[in-house]
Amino acid sequence: MYNYHMEREIDLKQISDGKRYSANDMVKAGCGDCAGCSLCCHEMGNSIILDPYDIYQLEKGLHTTFEKLMENQIELNVVDGIIQPNLKMQGSKECCAFLSEEGRCWVHEFRPGFCRMFPLGRIYEEGDFCYFLQVHECPYPNKTKVKVKKWLGIPELGKYEFYVKKWHYFLKDVQEVIREKRFGEDESGEIIRQMNMYLLNQFYVKSYGTNGENESIPDFYGQFYERLEQAQTMIKMYR
């Protein structure tokens, strides 16, 4: 499966139908509500990486905190030099921590973006991205056509897609700094560790104010861009 937060060289001819899709295009991805299938929720290792919006959605939907999610549902791993959270697989069947015994997702309403896209992926080029269809990932037969926007089911999709681009290319900038430090003066790795701890706290651990059941829900995007501006200033200091 293509992970949209990992830098990978891929041959679209081998894994897709060769087309590139926008949010308003029709794509053959409809699977009839999975009809009880949950194969894509098993044995995914640490590949379902969560971005800040995913964590915000889970905190809001479950009335919880990042620390509580870390107890059972998510874990941390290093992805291209950056510490990021991912969905945790559990048990002998290696299934997602949010999968019920009946094989249904119990956070489906506020599930992560990676799960919403599947079997779509993203291709990032020249500061933008488009969607593509992974034709070998989902075994459901006789898929139907559905508009990409409807398939994703994300409110204010334009805002979300703009945020996705900002986050992706910010991570690329961070990865470049990490590469410079790794092969430069940071032989001990202390600077990289400090950067990672800062980013983890800045974008994930620090609450977006969503864990109270009776409070008004704050604007995620406003908070995110404030934090992003601060983080970009911090990154410049390390160059």
Secondary structure, 3 states (H helix, E strand, C coil): CCCCCCCCCCCHHHHECCCCECCCCEEEEECHHHHHCCHHHECCCCCCECCHHHHHHHHHHHCCCHHHHHHHCEEEEEECCEEEEEECEECCCCEECCECCCCCECCHHHCCHHHHHCCEEEEEECCEEEEEEECCCCCCCCCEEEEHHHHHCCCCHHHHHHHHHHHHHHHHHHHHHHHHHHCCCCCCCHHHHHHHHHHHHHHHHCCCCCCCCCCCCCCHHHHHHHHHHHHHHHHHHCC
